[in-house]
Amino acid sequence: MEKKPEVRQKRLAAIRVRGLTMVNSKIQDTMKMLRLYKNNFCIVLPNTPVYTGMLKKAKDYITWGEIDDETFKTLVEKRGEQFSGRESDSKNKIKYNDFIVIDNKKMKRYFRLNAPRKGFGRKGVKHTFQQGGALGYRGDKINDLIKRMV
């Protein structure tokens, strides 16, 4: 039997761009599920239809795209925070999923970034990326934005 080469699933990175005021409650709940609590918070997700749908729902408040391995590595090195919370409840019945394991270290799922050097875009945070702003899907260009924010 031939062994197929292992296909590495692409990861998605999402960054919250806009603030908390005047946000629809359903979109606010979606961003809480994505752990995008404040501006300039970044989360790295697997590329599945469930997460893609959540990102499309919150597209007017976040920017997202495919992150490469090099950018993910620098993000973890420079902005990764150690997770020091509980793994499960006192009776070991409920497992908490608030951390990821990278190189045998428990890290928080989200990354707190700085504001980007030279800004988000020509038209700011109220227009889509295709119009010259910062919102919505930006594909591989998310790597440039993350490097400016780290």
Phi, psi and omega in degrees: 000131180279143178267126178281144177294141183288122181271121180278122180286134181293150177255152176250140174245134179235138180233130176282129186251321185255162189277198189268336189285144176060036179261134176302142185295327178292321178289324177297319177296320178298318180290330174293321178294328177278355182065034175258081189280324184224173176299147178064020171274140181238143176227142178249126187235156171287152182275084178240158180299330180295310181291325178297319177296320178294320179292322178293328179293323183261022187298338181277358182232350183228167169234146185206161179181183182276129180260141177268170186294323181296315179293321179297321180295315179293326178296316180292319182294314187271327187239002179288133180249141179292136177270126181236015181277193181272144178275328180209173179285180186293335180261006181058034178262327182248122177264126178273141184244050185262009182218162173237152180255118179231120182055045179061024175240140176272122181240152174293152183287336183251159179236132177266118185251164173278169171293147185289139174294137183067019170078178182279323182174176184298320184260002173085205190260015179248001180235158181287165181296325179292334179271000180102007179261215186237346190275157171086198185282132179231006174064226182285347181290351176297331180296319178296318180296316180296320179296326177286338182266341181282000000 
